[in-house]
């Protein structure tokens, strides 16, 4: 049976990006298999940047996901001892999220592994190609975001 060599040319960009993302996460999970979590590494980086003032709502915005998904992420990471939630003294519906000492201890390894996987993905590309790739992805994302907003009106 002959394989159609043109199949890669007709794959939707979403499929290509999805498969690339899965490959990235698979390799990242292999590198971080010593941890007692299997996902949500990026959320930890965002929470670190928030320095104790990040709310669940803001985390949802930064992750570009809905509040229900963020509650699952926060519940998972809190259950594993990586983050704590603190109720706002002025608004009982708001929680700020902070890293625990356990998370702070693990973050350097998570960051290092993310960098290594990114470098593996960029292997053979010049710095200019890498920058152009990131730029083009940003344009595609922006175009699709605009189209989604228009279609919802």
N, C-alpha and C positions, 0 to 999 in steps of 0.2 A: 504494500500500500504506500503510495507516494504522499508525502506531507506537502501541503500547499505552502510554499515559501512566502507568499504574500500575506499570510494570516497576520503577521506582526504589523503590517502596514494598515490593517483595517481595525485593529483593536481600538476601542474608545480610550481616550486619554484617562478617563476615570479608572478604567481597569488597569492600565499601566501603572498609574500612581498608587492604586490600591495594592497591587502586587508588590510594588517597590516598598511601600510602607510595611507590608507584612514581612518582607524579607529583612528589612531594617530591624523591626521589632523582634523577629525570631533570633537574629544574631545578638541583639542587645540582651534578650532574655537568657541566652546561653552564657554570655559574659557575666551576667548578674545572678546566675542560678544559686549563688551562695546566700542571697538575701531571702528573707521569708515573705517577700512580696513578688508578684509576677507582673505587675503593671503599674500604671500611674506614676512613673518616675518623673515625667515632665511636670506633673502637678506639684510634686515636691520642690522642683526648681522654682516654680512660680510662687509657691508659698514662702520659700526662702527669700525671694526678692521682695515680697510683701512685708517682711520683717515684723510680723505680729499684727499688722493692721489690715491684712487682706480679709475680706468677707467672702462668704460662700457665693454671694451674688457676683462679686468682682471676679472670683475664680471662674465662675461660669462664663462671664464675658471674655476673660482672657483665653479660656480653653475653647471658646466659641461653641458652647454646648448649652443644653437646657439645665434648669435648676435641679430637676429630678436626677439627671446623670451625675451632677456634681455632688448631690447628697450621697449617692452610692459611692463615689470616689472618696469623699470625706469619711463616710462610715467605714469603708474598707481600710483606709490608711490609719484612722483612729483606732480601729479594732486591732490592728497590727502594732500599735504603739509608736507610730511615726509622727502623728500630729495630735494636737489638742484643740478643742473648740472652747472659746470663752464667750459667754453671753455679753452683749453690750449692756452697760449700765443704764443707757438712755433708751434703748429699744430692744425689748425682749425677743423680737423676731430676728434680730441680727446676731450673727456669731462671727467673731474674728478667729482666724486659724493661725496656729503657730506650730513650728517644728518642735519635736521633742529632742532631747539629747541623743537618743538613738538615731533619729533621722540625720541630725547634724554630723554624727559620726560616720554615717553611710554615704552622705552626699558626695564627698570627694571621689569615691569609687564609682558612683553613678555617673558623675560628670566625666570622669576619665573614660569610662566605657562608652558613653555617648559620643565622645570625641573620637575614640578609636573606630567605632562603627561608621561614623561619618567619614573619616579618613579612608576607610576601606571602600565605601561607596564612591568616593571621589578619586580613587586610585586611577592614575593615568590621565587625569584631567589637570590642565594648567590652572593656576590661580584665577586667570581671566575667565576660563571656561566655567570654573566653579561659581564665580561671581555672576556671570551671565545666566547660568542655570537658575540660581536663586532669584535673580531679577525676573527672568521669564516666568518662573512659577508664581511670583508675586503678581505679575500682569494677568496671568490666567486666572488666578484666584480672584483678583479684583473684578475681572470681566464676568466671571460666573456669579460673584456676589451681587453685582449690579443687576444682572439678568434675573436672579432670584428675587431681588427686591421689586423689580418692575413687574414680575409675574404675579406677585402677591397683591398688587394694587387693585 
